[in-house]
Every structure is written in structure tokens, then in C-alpha cells.
Amino acid sequence: MSGASQTPKSAVIFPALAVMLFGIVTATHYEFALSPDGLVFAALLLAILFGTVFAAVHHAEVIAHAIGEPFGTLLLTLSVTVIEVALIATIMLGDRAAPTLARDTVFAVVMIVCNGLVGVCIFIGGLRYREQDFQVAGANLYLSVLFMLATITLVLPNYTLTTPGPVYSEAQLGFVSIVTILLYGVFLYTQTIRHRDYFVAGTNPAEEGSLIHGRMLGLSIGLLLLSLLSVVLLAKKFSLVVDIATAAIGAPPAFAGVVVALLILLPEGVAAISAARHNNLQKSINLALGSSLATIGLTIPAVAAAAYFLNKQLVLGVNAQEMVLLLLTFMLSLLTFGTGRTNILFGLVHIVVFAVFAFMVFIP
């Protein structure tokens, strides 16, 4: 994270546009429908939502840089998690039941991050620098926690006996949620305090960026809250657009999870690719794998709590085809991050696996 001498105009404009759009839609009682006007509204909504998510992440990074670690990383993670939970919960509570949305989103995040984003970062870095280095110890910690969390949330529900899969009983879901939060909390402590040097390459772990002016910090705090509130307010309209668009193009239910995952991951993805282009693959890995861990470690418990209090069913277990892709991703990740050096072939292999995942979403 680095400080910024000036707040980008887009980081101010998009939250304001989101509030204005919500006010107009509420005042006019606008209902989205598949029509020329509806398509214009959908395009405008998506553009404003993407811009507001980017703005939220920017302001969270400014605040995180000012308050330091480990609170900075935690704030950034919580900000993204608030957006993700708002979108998932709103779609789950929509007119059409979507008990698999949380599962589809988490699985899509793992596939997009561990194959698509990691593959692109490694491939681009390999093209420019032939080979790139990173900390094996840090990558191993990421992978060990990720594999464990993904297995108990996406695979194990298929094989429980108390309730037939792919769902957990209330007691099982509560236990898994507590374990997930505990493990993610210990990981954050390890990453930011105990073994911070495992996640830094080529720089001093205690190095800090430029100081943040008090006025800029106050502005970022206000705009972060406004950005998060805007996304939550527009989540309902976004869910309607996703529902109607999914039905119109005949896409499977998993398509909604992919859309939510892309919306959440885009800002961090852009930053990860930029870091790889500047020969900082370690930062790319931190951003990419950190996003996937936060999605499982915080989003699943939050959505589980929402499903419990709202008496909604939460389907978590993936099907056999998706388990194969998950296992393949685990094996490839162990090989890719096992030596501390990467090249374009590693990146291309991950990109191909991501392409298979994307293809199978529409033609399973």
C-alpha cells in the first residue's frame, strides 16, 4: 500500500454518482426490464458499481497506509468483504431463490484468482523478465490455508451424514464458520506481525510510504463509508439485472456467481497485474491469493449467519466436475509456487485451466 498525494477525481465522482442513481431510481420507482431503456440502465448501473468498488478499494488503501499494519490489511479486507456479502445476500434474498450463489461465487473467486489472475500475472512477468522471484514460505502459507478452507467449505459438505449433501446442518455450518474465522485471523496475524518477512521480497518489511495528510485521511474515511453504503444500496437493482440477464441469455445459475466474483476482484486484479508488470510478483501473489482467502475466510461465515437468521438454505458443496477443477488447481499451485521462480509456461498452464472453467460454466 502506498500513499497518494492527491485523491483521484474518479474516487470522488463514482460514489456521488452511485448515491444519485439510487436516489433517482427510488424517487421514480424504476423497475428494470429487458428493453432498450433497460439495457442503458444496466450498462450505467454496472459502470457506476465498478467505479464505486474501485473507489472503495482506493480509499481503504489510503486509510490502511495511514494506520499501518495489521489494521490496514484488516480494513482493506473488511471493506471488500462488506461489498461481497451485500451483493450475495441481496441476490439470495431476491425474487428468485439462489441458495447456491455463495458457493458459486467462492468457487469462481478461487478459479479466477488461482488460475486466471495468477496465470496472467506470471505470464506477463515471464514475457518481460523471463523469470521472477517470490517468497516460497509466504506462498506456502497462503496455499495451506486456502486449500484447507476451500476443502471444508466447498467439498466436505458433499460427504456429511447428518444432512444429505451438498449442505451442512446448522451445527456443522456454525462450527465450520467459527473454524474458518479463527484460521483466517491467525493467518492475518502471521502475515502482518509474526512472519511479515515471508510476504515481502526485495524491500524492507518495515518500510512505510509517504505520510498521509490529515485532511486527505478524513476525506478517504468519509468517501469509503459512502462508497460501501452506495454499493449496498444499489445491490438490489444489481441483483435484478443479474437475474433477468441470466434468464435472457439462458446462462446457468453459476453465471451470477462469476459476475459477482469479477465485480469484487477487478480492483485487486488490476493492481496485481500492474505489480507483475513492474517485476514485483510478490505483491501480485499477496493481492491475488489474499483476495481468495478473504472471500472464504470472511464471506462464508457472514453469509452463513445471514442465511441462519433469515431462514434461508445455503448450498455449499460443488459438483464432481468442479471438484476435479479444484483438485487440478491445488496440484498446479503446489508446482507453480514450489520453487520460488516462475516462467511463462507456468502462467500459460494456469490460464488454460481458467479457460476450461469459464467454458464449463456455459457448457457443463
Order of alpha helices (4+ residues) and beta strands (2+ residues): alpha-alpha-alpha-alpha-alpha-beta-alpha-alpha-alpha-alpha-alpha-alpha-alpha-beta-alpha
